[in-house]
Amino acid sequence: MIVPDPKIARTLLTRYATLKIAQAERETPQAARELQDVTYTLCVLMGTADVREAVAAADALLESAPVTRTHAEGSDGLSLAV
């Protein structure tokens, strides 16, 4: 079984949430197209036909993924970004 890359799943979830908020605040044709593309990609990545299932599957994947630290994180694992 192929397991999706958690980094890609996190990126898609973030983009999906951002576009949903943007559409709720002010609908635009461009944001609608981008949301449709991200929704499709997230569903394909997670192997589902429904975006709610894809989001739930991506969330479960991220919960089970090991945490990796980047150079931008301190020794305590907290981001140094403000």
Buried (B, 14 or more C-beta within 10 A) or exposed (E): EEEBEBEBBBBBBEBBEBBBEBBEEEEEEEBEEBBEEBBEBBBEBBEBEEBEBBBEBBBEBBEEBEEEEEEEBEEEEEEEEE
